[in-house]
């Protein structure tokens, strides 16, 4: 959020330094064997997105969804994703997450009624 605020203030160089440092910490976490948590991957993807590294951001975001991340509302409404908002790859991940959540809700409804 801090780097995003710096970007909004036009302090792109400061934002980039902060994001590069954050990316380094995230890569260390992955190297330490904690890459599987979907939320960590979403935050890692967001860092790539804010660094204009869209391909890496979208690949990680989709990985997070495949690992169980399903908060599509977050992705559609968090302004930090706004720049990528019209990218059909982002929309595909968000739509897939929404479909995953709908399938899970349907299973819960079936089990609750049996």
Residue pairs with C-beta under 8 A, 6 or more apart in sequence:
1 80
2 18
3 15
3 16
3 18
3 19
3 22
3 50
4 15
4 50
4 79
4 80
6 12
6 14
6 15
6 18
7 15
7 50
15 50
16 51
19 47
19 50
19 51
20 51
22 47
23 44
23 47
23 48
23 51
26 40
26 43
26 44
26 47
29 35
29 40
30 40
30 44
34 40
35 41
36 67
37 67
38 64
38 65
38 67
38 68
38 69
39 64
39 69
41 60
41 61
41 63
41 64
41 67
41 69
42 60
42 61
42 64
42 69
42 74
44 60
45 56
45 57
45 58
45 59
45 60
45 61
45 64
46 57
46 80
46 81
47 57
48 54
48 56
48 57
48 60
49 57
49 80
49 81
49 83
49 84
50 80
54 84
54 87
57 84
58 84
58 87
58 89
58 90
58 93
61 75
61 90
61 93
62 89
62 93
62 96
65 93
65 96
65 97
65 100
69 97
70 97
70 98
70 100
70 101
70 104
71 97
72 94
72 95
72 97
72 98
72 101
75 81
75 90
75 93
75 94
75 97
76 94
81 90
84 90
